[in-house]
Amino acid sequence: MPAFPAAFGLTSGQVEQAVRLAGMAPSLHNSQPWRFRIMPHLIELHADPKYRLPAADPEERELRLACGAALFNFRLALAQAGIRPLVTLLPHLRAATALAEIRSGGHEEPRPADVQLCEAIPRRHSHRQPFRNTPVSAEDKHLLVRAAQGEHTWLHVMRADQLDVLEGLVHRANRAQMADERFRAELATWVGRGDDSAEGVPLSAAGPKPEPQDQWVHRDFTGGLTAREPGTKFESHPLLVLLCSRTGGPEAELRSGQALQRLWLTATARGLAASMISQVLEVPETRQSVQELLGEQAAPQALLRIGHGAATAASPRREPADLLIDSASER
Ligand SMILES: Cc1cc2nc3c(=O)[nH]c(=O)nc-3n(C[C@H](O)[C@H](O)[C@H](O)COP(=O)(O)O)c2cc1C
């Protein structure tokens, strides 16, 4: 097997590790829609068109969120290796799939805050189990808000008076998706795969099968393959946060993906658990209603539930070598 390509004066092993960490980012149904082209002085991040999810994400907004999250991990990995990453979003490259290019801004001592977030990457998982009924502290909330601001987005902490409306919208969106045969068929291909699959959501990470009495409907990743343990009850007051950008569009989505990952890693580093509740932002009508609920000029990008929970299972990932675009052959 040829050696992993090297770049920026790092060893091939260091670059491979950076790609591995990037690939640990969250993505819709664990599709991992990213690829990297590594050249000695330039690294490109591309969307992988093979992993589009046209039923759930026809505009590819969530694909760009996922790629933004992978880009944030990649930035952290380079920083930890002593390289200051310089990122250009949506460079005018020949390939339509190009989302970002990364250059080296020279050597720099890693900052402790970046190292802490980088170390949290392998510990961050979607936590679909019930949380403990312990509130998130004001200090932690403040850090989460700051994390979103650090990536040019903002975090709306849902207020108690907004929760009933939001809850109704989440249920409405979930019903609309589950009534859509195309959506169900697409989702079915990403769940209940065998242990040897490097993609999709395994049963060990699926969480309890949703039931009508659940306050916040979780996406059903059980594929009907497991029953719910009797007595399973979700926490009564999770912290619900909505990550927003000022405008929509691909660049804002890539920024929001980076913010999503900074936020989620900050939560992980603070010992908090999180999962996403995206149906409400995927269905156009309910997304519009969420925007109206916010009452300000905003593009809602991601809804997360955050709280305290026990350790949870990881989902699989493709190997770094499978995430490479061969620089010589493809464009
Ligand atoms: C844009 C986006 C939307 C997502 N929506 C949901 C969701 O609605 N429900 C859910 O349980 N997980 C959701 N996820 C989480 C993915 O399913 C998860 O990241 C993936 O399965 C990999 O698992 P991990 O987060 O544990 O690494 C979403 C992730 C992204 C990036």
The ligand as a Gaussian input file, in Angstrom:
#p B3LYP/6-31G(d) Opt

LIG

0 1
 C      -26.352000      17.745000      10.084000
 C      -26.543000      16.608000      11.059000
 C      -27.825000      16.226000      11.425000
 C      -28.016000      15.198000      12.351000
 N      -29.281000      14.890000      12.761000
 C      -29.474000      13.945000      13.704000
 C      -30.771000      13.652000      14.210000
 O      -31.761000      14.251000      13.820000
 N      -30.897000      12.701000      15.159000
 C      -29.820000      12.036000      15.665000
 O      -29.978000      11.202000      16.549000
 N      -28.564000      12.281000      15.197000
 C      -28.381000      13.223000      14.249000
 N      -27.119000      13.516000      13.804000
 C      -25.981000      12.791000      14.369000
 C      -25.478000      11.699000      13.446000
 O      -26.416000      10.666000      13.318000
 C      -24.152000      11.192000      14.020000
 O      -23.224000      12.241000      14.012000
 C      -23.566000      10.024000      13.276000
 O      -24.403000       8.910000      13.382000
 C      -22.175000       9.654000      13.829000
 O      -22.244000       9.342000      15.189000
 P      -21.474000      10.172000      16.298000
 O      -22.060000      11.538000      16.370000
 O      -21.723000       9.390000      17.566000
 O      -20.026000      10.197000      15.951000
 C      -26.896000      14.523000      12.877000
 C      -25.598000      14.914000      12.504000
 C      -25.421000      15.957000      11.609000
 C      -24.033000      16.399000      11.258000

